[in-house]
Amino acid sequence: MKVAVDILKPHIQSSLYTLRALKEVNDYVFQFGLLNRVSSFFDQPLRNPELAKRYQKDLLNEVWKTIKWDRDNIIKGIYPASVIKHRSLWQKTQGMVKILMDYPQVISRRKKNQTLIQKESSDQFPDYFTRAFHFQSDGYLSKKSAELYEQQVDILFTGLSDIMRRSFFPFLARSLPRDRHLNILEMACGTGRGTEMLREVFPNASFTLNDLSPHYLEYAKDKFKDLNGFKYINGEADKLNSLEDKSFDVTFHIYLFHEIPQETRIAVLEEQIRLTKDDGFIIICDSLQTRDRPEWKEVLEDFPKRYHEPFYRNFLEDDFKPMASELGLTLVHEQKVLLTKCLIFKK
């Protein structure tokens, strides 16, 4: 009997994971559809209907591959199932109500192409940051924005955003001892979602979280308030002067580069190099670029047409491998998961 259970256990786990993942996708497909209907009523659809129809089969195949990739990593024990941080139906419903209440303002900004927001202080933030990214209320500069952000991203990526954020987890899990005390820095952490999941892989690690938005950093602080081993730094990711050289085993950021100017990307990478130990890992996790999937060029280029992403077009053509090589880095791993690409370097 025990032998039979042992044989069946992986298959049961696989089926349960798949069913739950598909339910998650279905929940967010429904929410995206609802927002798209509202947006389309005001002639502001969230996607190009023609492109959506043309690429639907290809994208659905990639969705399935993404679910299978994550499922296999968990079943094989590459990273634990506790990395999964799904919201309850009640939490999703509450979040959706808040998003819908805010949505008239989003539609208004989209129609008017209102891309700038009022600075909280004349010298507190760089110009590139004082924007209504994605046309969301207050850009990244309010508590309300921080509270809505994670679900907004899940709606945009139909519940698969966390899996894409995990694109570098397998490499790190294989490369670093899980019981070792590591120092890990997440730059531009936002609400801390990346760290929240990575901590499940490295429970003994100490984490330093940085973000330019005091509101998002406060949200992350509240998330980890009952845990030890966390530090927080408010400020620009390329100017972390309070941190010592070569003090981190891993430095990473998720979806930062496509939201900052090219010169700032270089400065951030230089700061990662300064802060990372000689045997540590430097990680860039961001959107696919045109060279990664030339056949998806239209899909990628449609994104900044629907959402305010002023630096995304330049990002699509920017090549980080030569940039990293010129700065003395060696690419040790590259991973693509759905619409996300992860580059991992060593000095």
C-alpha positions in Angstrom: 0.0 0.0 0.0 2.8 2.4 1.0 4.6 1.7 -2.3 1.4 2.5 -4.3 1.0 5.8 -2.3 4.6 6.7 -3.0 4.2 6.0 -6.7 0.9 8.0 -6.9 2.0 10.9 -4.7 3.8 12.9 -7.4 0.9 12.5 -9.8 -1.6 13.6 -7.2 0.6 16.6 -6.4 1.0 17.4 -10.1 -2.8 17.3 -10.7 -3.6 19.4 -7.6 -1.0 22.0 -8.6 -2.3 22.1 -12.2 -5.9 22.5 -11.1 -5.1 25.3 -8.7 -2.9 27.1 -11.2 -5.6 26.9 -13.9 -8.2 28.2 -11.4 -5.8 31.1 -10.7 -5.5 31.9 -14.4 -9.2 31.7 -14.9 -9.9 34.1 -12.0 -7.6 36.7 -13.4 -8.8 36.2 -17.0 -12.2 37.1 -15.7 -10.9 40.2 -13.9 -8.9 41.3 -17.0 -12.0 40.7 -19.2 -14.1 42.9 -16.9 -11.6 45.7 -16.9 -11.2 45.4 -20.6 -14.9 45.7 -21.2 -15.0 48.9 -19.1 -12.0 50.2 -20.9 -13.4 49.3 -24.4 -16.7 51.1 -23.6 -14.6 54.3 -23.3 -12.6 53.4 -26.5 -9.5 52.5 -24.4 -9.1 48.7 -24.8 -6.4 47.1 -22.7 -5.1 45.1 -25.7 -5.3 45.2 -29.5 -8.2 42.9 -30.3 -6.6 41.9 -33.6 -3.3 41.0 -32.0 -5.0 39.2 -29.2 -6.9 37.0 -31.7 -3.9 36.3 -33.9 -1.5 35.4 -31.0 -4.1 33.6 -28.8 -3.1 30.1 -29.6 0.7 30.8 -29.2 0.2 32.6 -25.9 -2.1 29.9 -24.5 0.6 27.3 -25.4 3.2 29.4 -23.5 0.8 29.7 -20.5 0.6 26.0 -20.3 4.4 25.7 -20.6 4.8 28.2 -17.8 2.5 26.3 -15.4 4.3 23.1 -16.2 7.7 24.7 -15.6 6.7 25.9 -12.2 4.9 22.7 -11.3 7.9 20.6 -12.2 10.2 22.8 -10.1 8.0 22.3 -7.0 7.4 18.6 -7.4 11.1 17.9 -7.9 11.9 19.9 -4.8 13.9 22.6 -6.6 12.0 25.2 -4.6 9.2 24.6 -2.0 5.5 24.8 -2.6 5.4 27.6 0.0 6.6 30.0 -2.6 3.0 30.0 -3.9 1.2 33.1 -2.5 -2.3 32.9 -4.0 -4.9 35.3 -2.7 -8.2 33.9 -1.4 -11.4 34.5 -3.5 -12.4 37.0 -0.8 -9.1 38.9 -1.1 -9.4 38.9 -4.9 -12.9 40.2 -4.7 -12.0 43.0 -2.3 -9.0 44.0 -4.4 -11.1 44.0 -7.6 -13.7 46.3 -5.9 -11.0 48.8 -4.9 -9.5 48.7 -8.5 -13.0 49.3 -10.0 -13.5 52.2 -7.6 -10.3 53.8 -8.8 -10.8 52.9 -12.4 -12.7 56.0 -13.6 -9.6 58.0 -12.7 -7.4 55.6 -14.7 -9.6 55.8 -17.7 -9.6 59.6 -17.5 -5.8 59.8 -17.4 -5.6 57.3 -20.3 -7.9 59.3 -22.5 -6.1 62.6 -21.7 -2.7 60.9 -21.9 -2.0 62.4 -18.5 1.4 60.9 -17.7 2.9 63.2 -15.0 2.0 63.4 -11.3 2.7 66.1 -8.8 6.0 65.7 -7.0 5.7 65.3 -3.2 8.9 67.3 -2.9 10.8 69.3 -5.5 14.0 67.3 -4.9 12.9 64.0 -3.4 12.5 62.1 -6.7 14.2 62.1 -10.1 12.0 63.3 -13.0 11.7 59.8 -14.5 9.9 58.6 -11.4 7.2 61.2 -11.1 5.0 59.6 -13.7 1.6 57.8 -13.7 3.2 54.5 -14.7 0.5 52.3 -16.3 -1.8 55.4 -15.8 -2.3 54.1 -12.2 -3.4 56.6 -9.6 -0.4 58.5 -8.0 2.1 56.5 -10.0 4.2 54.8 -7.3 3.7 57.6 -4.8 0.8 56.7 -2.6 -0.3 54.1 -0.1 -3.4 53.4 -2.3 -1.2 52.7 -5.3 0.9 50.2 -3.2 -2.3 48.4 -2.0 -3.6 47.9 -5.5 -0.3 47.1 -7.3 0.1 43.4 -6.8 -3.4 42.5 -7.9 -3.1 44.9 -10.9 0.0 43.1 -12.1 -1.7 39.7 -11.6 -4.7 40.9 -13.7 -2.3 42.1 -16.4 -0.5 38.7 -16.5 -3.5 36.5 -15.8 -2.2 35.2 -12.4 1.2 34.2 -13.8 3.3 37.1 -12.6 4.7 35.3 -9.5 5.8 32.4 -11.7 7.7 34.8 -14.0 9.2 36.5 -10.9 10.5 33.1 -9.9 12.4 32.6 -13.1 15.8 32.8 -11.4 14.9 30.7 -8.3 15.9 27.3 -9.8 19.4 28.5 -10.6 19.9 30.0 -7.2 18.5 27.0 -5.4 20.9 24.7 -7.2 23.9 27.1 -6.8 23.6 28.2 -3.1 23.2 26.1 0.0 19.7 26.7 1.4 20.8 26.5 5.0 23.7 29.0 4.6 23.3 32.5 6.0 23.2 34.7 2.9 22.9 38.4 2.5 20.5 39.2 -0.3 19.6 42.6 -1.6 16.4 43.3 -3.6 16.7 46.7 -5.4 13.5 48.5 -6.4 11.6 45.9 -4.4 8.2 47.5 -4.7 5.8 45.7 -2.4 8.5 43.1 -1.7 6.8 40.3 -3.6 10.1 38.9 -4.9 11.7 38.7 -1.5 8.5 37.3 0.0 8.8 34.2 -2.2 12.7 34.0 -2.2 12.7 33.8 1.6 10.9 30.5 1.3 13.8 29.1 -0.7 16.5 30.6 1.7 14.8 30.9 5.1 18.1 31.6 6.9 19.0 34.6 4.7 19.1 38.2 5.7 17.3 40.5 3.3 17.8 44.2 2.5 15.0 45.8 0.6 15.3 49.1 -1.3 12.8 51.2 -3.1 12.5 54.8 -4.2 8.8 55.0 -3.2 8.4 55.4 0.6 4.9 54.2 0.3 5.8 50.9 -1.4 8.7 50.3 1.0 6.3 50.9 3.9 4.0 48.3 2.4 6.9 45.8 2.3 7.9 46.7 5.8 4.4 45.9 7.1 4.4 42.6 5.2 7.6 41.5 7.0 7.0 43.2 10.3 6.9 40.0 12.4 10.1 38.6 10.8 13.7 39.0 11.7 16.6 39.6 9.4 15.2 42.5 7.3 16.6 45.9 6.6 15.1 48.7 4.5 16.6 51.6 2.5 14.5 54.2 0.8 16.2 55.8 -2.2 17.4 55.4 -5.8 18.7 51.9 -6.6 21.9 53.4 -8.2 22.8 55.5 -5.1 22.8 53.0 -2.1 25.8 54.8 -0.5 25.0 53.6 3.0 25.7 50.0 2.0 29.3 48.6 2.1 31.2 47.3 -1.0 31.0 43.6 -1.6 28.4 43.0 1.2 25.8 40.8 -0.6 25.8 37.2 -1.9 23.0 38.1 -4.3 21.7 41.4 -5.7 18.6 41.4 -7.8 15.8 43.5 -9.2 12.5 42.5 -10.9 10.9 44.6 -13.6 13.0 47.6 -12.8 15.0 48.2 -16.0 12.1 48.7 -18.3 10.9 51.6 -16.1 14.1 53.6 -16.0 16.2 55.5 -18.6 19.1 53.8 -20.2 21.7 55.8 -18.4 20.1 54.8 -15.0 20.2 51.2 -16.0 23.9 51.4 -16.4 24.3 53.1 -13.0 22.1 50.5 -11.3 24.2 47.7 -12.7 27.4 49.4 -11.6 25.9 49.7 -8.1 25.1 46.0 -8.1 28.7 45.2 -9.1 29.9 47.4 -6.2 27.7 45.8 -3.7 28.0 42.1 -4.7 30.7 39.8 -3.4 33.3 38.5 -5.8 31.6 35.0 -5.8 28.1 36.4 -5.6 25.4 36.7 -8.2 24.0 39.8 -10.0 20.5 39.3 -11.4 18.5 41.2 -13.9 14.9 40.0 -14.2 12.7 41.9 -16.6 10.4 41.7 -19.7 11.4 39.8 -22.8 13.0 41.9 -25.4 12.5 41.9 -29.2 15.6 39.8 -29.8 14.3 37.1 -27.5 11.1 36.5 -29.4 11.2 38.4 -32.8 7.9 36.7 -33.7 6.2 38.5 -30.7 7.5 41.9 -31.7 4.0 43.3 -32.3 2.8 42.0 -28.9 5.7 43.5 -27.0 5.5 46.8 -28.9 1.7 47.0 -28.1 2.3 47.1 -24.4 3.5 50.8 -24.1 0.7 51.8 -26.4 -1.8 50.7 -23.8 0.0 51.5 -20.6 2.2 54.4 -19.8 5.7 53.0 -20.0 7.9 55.8 -21.3 11.2 53.8 -21.3 9.9 50.5 -22.6 10.5 51.1 -26.3 14.2 51.8 -25.6 14.4 48.9 -23.2 13.1 46.5 -25.9 16.3 47.1 -28.0 18.8 47.6 -25.2 21.3 44.8 -24.9 22.5 44.1 -21.4 25.0 41.4 -22.2 27.6 43.6 -23.9 27.0 46.2 -21.2 27.6 43.6 -18.5 30.7 42.3 -20.3 32.2 45.7 -20.5 31.7 46.1 -16.8 33.7 42.9 -16.2 30.7 40.5 -15.6 30.3 36.9 -16.9 26.9 35.6 -17.9 26.4 32.3 -16.1 22.7 31.6 -16.8 19.8 32.9 -18.8 16.2 31.8 -18.3 13.0 32.8 -20.1 9.6 32.2 -18.6 6.5 33.4 -20.6 7.0 37.2 -21.0 10.0 37.4 -18.6 13.7 37.0 -19.0 16.3 36.6 -16.3 20.0 37.2 -16.7 22.4 36.0 -14.0 26.0 37.3 -13.9 29.1 36.8 -11.8 32.1 39.2 -11.6 
